């Protein structure tokens, strides 16, 4: 993916590798759950034989929680990186 391209830039700005990896994965999952083009939503709709709109409504609370977590992880890295 794009991580090898982003890693040198993030290190130049002092972003920890672990923090970058967690931010990267959380943002990817947020994109996979965001309507109308969320790939995970299409897969869940197909797998469970539910209408796509019903799957959208069912995932909305989790999408909002994930959005809050992505914001917290991005702007408060000290909560994640409790290394000794």
Secondary structure, DSSP 4 states (H G I P E B T S, - for coil): --HHHHHHHHHHTT--HHHHHHHHHHHHHHHHHSTTS-HHHHHHHHHHT--HHHHHHHHHHHHHHHHHHHHHHHH-GGGT----
